[in-house]
Amino acid sequence: MKVIEVEDLHFSYDGITEVLKGINLVIEEGEIVAIMGENGAG
C-alpha cells in the first residue's frame, strides 16, 4: 500500500534557485527512507 506518493516535486528556498527538480517518489507501507544531500549541505 502506498503511504506517500510525490510526482514532479520542485522546491526552492528563495523562490529562484531550485534545490529539488522533478522529484518522483513512492514510499510503501513499512519502508524506511532516508533522503541525504552532500556533506555540509545542512
PDB file with SEQRES, HELIX, SHEET and CRYST1 records, atoms N, CA, C and O in Angstrom:
SEQRES   1 A   42  MET LYS VAL ILE GLU VAL GLU ASP LEU HIS PHE SER TYR          
SEQRES   2 A   42  ASP GLY ILE THR GLU VAL LEU LYS GLY ILE ASN LEU VAL          
SEQRES   3 A   42  ILE GLU GLU GLY GLU ILE VAL ALA ILE MET GLY GLU ASN          
SEQRES   4 A   42  GLY ALA GLY                                                  
SHEET    1 AA1 2 LYS A   2  SER A  12  0                                        
SHEET    2 AA1 2 GLU A  18  GLU A  28 -1                                        
CRYST1    1.000    1.000    1.000  90.00  90.00  90.00 P 1           1          
ATOM      1  N   MET A   1       0.839  -1.181   0.000  1.00  0.00           N  
ATOM      2  CA  MET A   1       0.000   0.000   0.000  1.00  0.00           C  
ATOM      3  C   MET A   1       0.887   1.248   0.000  1.00  0.00           C  
ATOM      4  O   MET A   1       1.837   1.333   0.778  1.00  0.00           O  
ATOM      5  N   LYS A   2       0.578   2.219  -0.872  1.00  0.00           N  
ATOM      6  CA  LYS A   2       1.305   3.485  -0.909  1.00  0.00           C  
ATOM      7  C   LYS A   2       0.935   4.314   0.316  1.00  0.00           C  
ATOM      8  O   LYS A   2      -0.242   4.474   0.638  1.00  0.00           O  
ATOM      9  N   VAL A   3       1.951   4.837   0.992  1.00  0.00           N  
ATOM     10  CA  VAL A   3       1.726   5.724   2.125  1.00  0.00           C  
ATOM     11  C   VAL A   3       1.965   7.168   1.698  1.00  0.00           C  
ATOM     12  O   VAL A   3       1.229   8.074   2.090  1.00  0.00           O  
ATOM     13  N   ILE A   4       3.006   7.370   0.889  1.00  0.00           N  
ATOM     14  CA  ILE A   4       3.332   8.698   0.363  1.00  0.00           C  
ATOM     15  C   ILE A   4       3.677   8.551  -1.114  1.00  0.00           C  
ATOM     16  O   ILE A   4       4.437   7.663  -1.498  1.00  0.00           O  
ATOM     17  N   GLU A   5       3.110   9.430  -1.940  1.00  0.00           N  
ATOM     18  CA  GLU A   5       3.463   9.469  -3.357  1.00  0.00           C  
ATOM     19  C   GLU A   5       3.665  10.926  -3.754  1.00  0.00           C  
ATOM     20  O   GLU A   5       2.801  11.770  -3.514  1.00  0.00           O  
ATOM     21  N   VAL A   6       4.806  11.213  -4.360  1.00  0.00           N  
ATOM     22  CA  VAL A   6       5.147  12.562  -4.805  1.00  0.00           C  
ATOM     23  C   VAL A   6       5.437  12.484  -6.297  1.00  0.00           C  
ATOM     24  O   VAL A   6       6.164  11.598  -6.745  1.00  0.00           O  
ATOM     25  N   GLU A   7       4.871  13.408  -7.067  1.00  0.00           N  
ATOM     26  CA  GLU A   7       5.115  13.451  -8.506  1.00  0.00           C  
ATOM     27  C   GLU A   7       5.565  14.848  -8.920  1.00  0.00           C  
ATOM     28  O   GLU A   7       4.905  15.840  -8.608  1.00  0.00           O  
ATOM     29  N   ASP A   8       6.685  14.919  -9.619  1.00  0.00           N  
ATOM     30  CA  ASP A   8       7.213  16.152 -10.209  1.00  0.00           C  
ATOM     31  C   ASP A   8       7.365  17.278  -9.185  1.00  0.00           C  
ATOM     32  O   ASP A   8       6.941  18.407  -9.432  1.00  0.00           O  
ATOM     33  N   LEU A   9       7.970  16.969  -8.038  1.00  0.00           N  
ATOM     34  CA  LEU A   9       8.185  17.947  -6.969  1.00  0.00           C  
ATOM     35  C   LEU A   9       9.336  18.880  -7.323  1.00  0.00           C  
ATOM     36  O   LEU A   9      10.406  18.433  -7.737  1.00  0.00           O  
ATOM     37  N   HIS A  10       9.108  20.161  -7.159  1.00  0.00           N  
ATOM     38  CA  HIS A  10      10.141  21.190  -7.305  1.00  0.00           C  
ATOM     39  C   HIS A  10      10.125  22.020  -6.032  1.00  0.00           C  
ATOM     40  O   HIS A  10       9.057  22.314  -5.495  1.00  0.00           O  
ATOM     41  N   PHE A  11      11.322  22.405  -5.537  1.00  0.00           N  
ATOM     42  CA  PHE A  11      11.392  23.201  -4.311  1.00  0.00           C  
ATOM     43  C   PHE A  11      12.526  24.197  -4.402  1.00  0.00           C  
ATOM     44  O   PHE A  11      13.590  23.904  -4.949  1.00  0.00           O  
ATOM     45  N   SER A  12      12.284  25.391  -3.853  1.00  0.00           N  
ATOM     46  CA  SER A  12      13.284  26.452  -3.804  1.00  0.00           C  
ATOM     47  C   SER A  12      13.149  27.178  -2.476  1.00  0.00           C  
ATOM     48  O   SER A  12      12.036  27.478  -2.045  1.00  0.00           O  
ATOM     49  N   TYR A  13      14.279  27.467  -1.818  1.00  0.00           N  
ATOM     50  CA  TYR A  13      14.244  28.243  -0.577  1.00  0.00           C  
ATOM     51  C   TYR A  13      13.999  29.717  -0.852  1.00  0.00           C  
ATOM     52  O   TYR A  13      13.307  30.390  -0.087  1.00  0.00           O  
ATOM     53  N   ASP A  14      14.571  30.225  -1.954  1.00  0.00           N  
ATOM     54  CA  ASP A  14      14.498  31.658  -2.236  1.00  0.00           C  
ATOM     55  C   ASP A  14      13.506  32.022  -3.340  1.00  0.00           C  
ATOM     56  O   ASP A  14      13.374  33.196  -3.686  1.00  0.00           O  
ATOM     57  N   GLY A  15      12.810  31.035  -3.893  1.00  0.00           N  
ATOM     58  CA  GLY A  15      11.858  31.296  -4.964  1.00  0.00           C  
ATOM     59  C   GLY A  15      12.501  31.448  -6.333  1.00  0.00           C  
ATOM     60  O   GLY A  15      11.811  31.700  -7.320  1.00  0.00           O  
ATOM     61  N   ILE A  16      13.824  31.296  -6.398  1.00  0.00           N  
ATOM     62  CA  ILE A  16      14.549  31.463  -7.659  1.00  0.00           C  
ATOM     63  C   ILE A  16      15.336  30.197  -8.017  1.00  0.00           C  
ATOM     64  O   ILE A  16      15.134  29.611  -9.080  1.00  0.00           O  
ATOM     65  N   THR A  17      16.223  29.790  -7.129  1.00  0.00           N  
ATOM     66  CA  THR A  17      17.106  28.658  -7.375  1.00  0.00           C  
ATOM     67  C   THR A  17      16.462  27.367  -6.870  1.00  0.00           C  
ATOM     68  O   THR A  17      16.246  27.209  -5.668  1.00  0.00           O  
ATOM     69  N   GLU A  18      16.157  26.445  -7.785  1.00  0.00           N  
ATOM     70  CA  GLU A  18      15.557  25.176  -7.380  1.00  0.00           C  
ATOM     71  C   GLU A  18      16.610  24.257  -6.778  1.00  0.00           C  
ATOM     72  O   GLU A  18      17.667  24.035  -7.369  1.00  0.00           O  
ATOM     73  N   VAL A  19      16.311  23.726  -5.598  1.00  0.00           N  
ATOM     74  CA  VAL A  19      17.209  22.754  -4.977  1.00  0.00           C  
ATOM     75  C   VAL A  19      16.699  21.332  -5.189  1.00  0.00           C  
ATOM     76  O   VAL A  19      17.471  20.377  -5.097  1.00  0.00           O  
ATOM     77  N   LEU A  20      15.417  21.184  -5.469  1.00  0.00           N  
ATOM     78  CA  LEU A  20      14.830  19.912  -5.886  1.00  0.00           C  
ATOM     79  C   LEU A  20      14.145  20.145  -7.214  1.00  0.00           C  
ATOM     80  O   LEU A  20      13.417  21.124  -7.376  1.00  0.00           O  
ATOM     81  N   LYS A  21      14.371  19.246  -8.177  1.00  0.00           N  
ATOM     82  CA  LYS A  21      13.818  19.424  -9.520  1.00  0.00           C  
ATOM     83  C   LYS A  21      13.227  18.114 -10.023  1.00  0.00           C  
ATOM     84  O   LYS A  21      13.957  17.147 -10.242  1.00  0.00           O  
ATOM     85  N   GLY A  22      11.927  18.076 -10.205  1.00  0.00           N  
ATOM     86  CA  GLY A  22      11.275  16.925 -10.818  1.00  0.00           C  
ATOM     87  C   GLY A  22      11.381  15.632 -10.027  1.00  0.00           C  
ATOM     88  O   GLY A  22      11.571  14.564 -10.610  1.00  0.00           O  
ATOM     89  N   ILE A  23      11.262  15.713  -8.711  1.00  0.00           N  
ATOM     90  CA  ILE A  23      11.386  14.530  -7.858  1.00  0.00           C  
ATOM     91  C   ILE A  23      10.107  13.690  -7.922  1.00  0.00           C  
ATOM     92  O   ILE A  23       9.003  14.209  -7.756  1.00  0.00           O  
ATOM     93  N   ASN A  24      10.270  12.394  -8.163  1.00  0.00           N  
ATOM     94  CA  ASN A  24       9.171  11.425  -8.122  1.00  0.00           C  
ATOM     95  C   ASN A  24       9.535  10.376  -7.083  1.00  0.00           C  
ATOM     96  O   ASN A  24      10.649   9.853  -7.086  1.00  0.00           O  
ATOM     97  N   LEU A  25       8.591  10.066  -6.188  1.00  0.00           N  
ATOM     98  CA  LEU A  25       8.890   9.170  -5.079  1.00  0.00           C  
ATOM     99  C   LEU A  25       7.628   8.457  -4.629  1.00  0.00           C  
ATOM    100  O   LEU A  25       6.576   9.080  -4.482  1.00  0.00           O  
ATOM    101  N   VAL A  26       7.729   7.156  -4.409  1.00  0.00           N  
ATOM    102  CA  VAL A  26       6.641   6.380  -3.810  1.00  0.00           C  
ATOM    103  C   VAL A  26       7.225   5.653  -2.609  1.00  0.00           C  
ATOM    104  O   VAL A  26       8.215   4.932  -2.731  1.00  0.00           O  
ATOM    105  N   ILE A  27       6.612   5.845  -1.457  1.00  0.00           N  
ATOM    106  CA  ILE A  27       7.009   5.141  -0.240  1.00  0.00           C  
ATOM    107  C   ILE A  27       5.877   4.205   0.141  1.00  0.00           C  
ATOM    108  O   ILE A  27       4.742   4.627   0.363  1.00  0.00           O  
ATOM    109  N   GLU A  28       6.210   2.934   0.210  1.00  0.00           N  
ATOM    110  CA  GLU A  28       5.226   1.906   0.543  1.00  0.00           C  
ATOM    111  C   GLU A  28       5.194   1.701   2.063  1.00  0.00           C  
ATOM    112  O   GLU A  28       6.158   2.018   2.760  1.00  0.00           O  
ATOM    113  N   GLU A  29       4.090   1.176   2.559  1.00  0.00           N  
ATOM    114  CA  GLU A  29       3.948   0.885   3.980  1.00  0.00           C  
ATOM    115  C   GLU A  29       5.085  -0.023   4.445  1.00  0.00           C  
ATOM    116  O   GLU A  29       5.379  -1.035   3.809  1.00  0.00           O  
ATOM    117  N   GLY A  30       5.721   0.344   5.552  1.00  0.00           N  
ATOM    118  CA  GLY A  30       6.798  -0.458   6.126  1.00  0.00           C  
ATOM    119  C   GLY A  30       8.184  -0.129   5.611  1.00  0.00           C  
ATOM    120  O   GLY A  30       9.169  -0.610   6.172  1.00  0.00           O  
ATOM    121  N   GLU A  31       8.298   0.678   4.555  1.00  0.00           N  
ATOM    122  CA  GLU A  31       9.612   1.051   4.023  1.00  0.00           C  
ATOM    123  C   GLU A  31      10.257   2.108   4.911  1.00  0.00           C  
ATOM    124  O   GLU A  31       9.574   2.926   5.526  1.00  0.00           O  
ATOM    125  N   ILE A  32      11.570   2.073   4.965  1.00  0.00           N  
ATOM    126  CA  ILE A  32      12.349   3.096   5.653  1.00  0.00           C  
ATOM    127  C   ILE A  32      13.115   3.855   4.581  1.00  0.00           C  
ATOM    128  O   ILE A  32      13.820   3.254   3.770  1.00  0.00           O  
ATOM    129  N   VAL A  33      12.978   5.180   4.578  1.00  0.00           N  
ATOM    130  CA  VAL A  33      13.577   6.012   3.535  1.00  0.00           C  
ATOM    131  C   VAL A  33      14.419   7.108   4.178  1.00  0.00           C  
ATOM    132  O   VAL A  33      13.987   7.741   5.141  1.00  0.00           O  
ATOM    133  N   ALA A  34      15.612   7.331   3.651  1.00  0.00           N  
ATOM    134  CA  ALA A  34      16.467   8.433   4.078  1.00  0.00           C  
ATOM    135  C   ALA A  34      16.789   9.276   2.853  1.00  0.00           C  
ATOM    136  O   ALA A  34      17.162   8.744   1.807  1.00  0.00           O  
ATOM    137  N   ILE A  35      16.647  10.576   2.981  1.00  0.00           N  
ATOM    138  CA  ILE A  35      16.993  11.497   1.897  1.00  0.00           C  
ATOM    139  C   ILE A  35      18.213  12.276   2.362  1.00  0.00           C  
ATOM    140  O   ILE A  35      18.168  12.980   3.370  1.00  0.00           O  
ATOM    141  N   MET A  36      19.302  12.141   1.616  1.00  0.00           N  
ATOM    142  CA  MET A  36      20.567  12.726   2.032  1.00  0.00           C  
ATOM    143  C   MET A  36      21.101  13.658   0.957  1.00  0.00           C  
ATOM    144  O   MET A  36      20.915  13.425  -0.237  1.00  0.00           O  
ATOM    145  N   GLY A  37      21.758  14.703   1.395  1.00  0.00           N  
ATOM    146  CA  GLY A  37      22.402  15.625   0.475  1.00  0.00           C  
ATOM    147  C   GLY A  37      23.913  15.519   0.608  1.00  0.00           C  
ATOM    148  O   GLY A  37      24.436  14.623   1.270  1.00  0.00           O  
ATOM    149  N   GLU A  38      24.590  16.442  -0.025  1.00  0.00           N  
ATOM    150  CA  GLU A  38      26.045  16.476   0.052  1.00  0.00           C  
ATOM    151  C   GLU A  38      26.475  16.790   1.476  1.00  0.00           C  
ATOM    152  O   GLU A  38      25.733  17.416   2.233  1.00  0.00           O  
ATOM    153  N   ASN A  39      27.667  16.356   1.834  1.00  0.00           N  
ATOM    154  CA  ASN A  39      28.219  16.646   3.147  1.00  0.00           C  
ATOM    155  C   ASN A  39      28.257  18.156   3.367  1.00  0.00           C  
ATOM    156  O   ASN A  39      28.773  18.896   2.530  1.00  0.00           O  
ATOM    157  N   GLY A  40      27.715  18.607   4.484  1.00  0.00           N  
ATOM    158  CA  GLY A  40      27.693  20.031   4.790  1.00  0.00           C  
ATOM    159  C   GLY A  40      26.528  20.778   4.189  1.00  0.00           C  
ATOM    160  O   GLY A  40      26.425  21.994   4.354  1.00  0.00           O  
ATOM    161  N   ALA A  41      25.637  20.072   3.487  1.00  0.00           N  
ATOM    162  CA  ALA A  41      24.509  20.734   2.840  1.00  0.00           C  
ATOM    163  C   ALA A  41      23.419  21.136   3.828  1.00  0.00           C  
ATOM    164  O   ALA A  41      22.502  21.877   3.473  1.00  0.00           O  
ATOM    165  N   GLY A  42      23.513  20.655   5.057  1.00  0.00           N  
ATOM    166  CA  GLY A  42      22.529  21.040   6.068  1.00  0.00           C  
ATOM    167  C   GLY A  42      21.620  19.926   6.373  1.00  0.00           C  
ATOM    168  O   GLY A  42      20.724  20.070   7.205  1.00  0.00           O  
TER     169      GLY A  42                                                      
END                                                                             
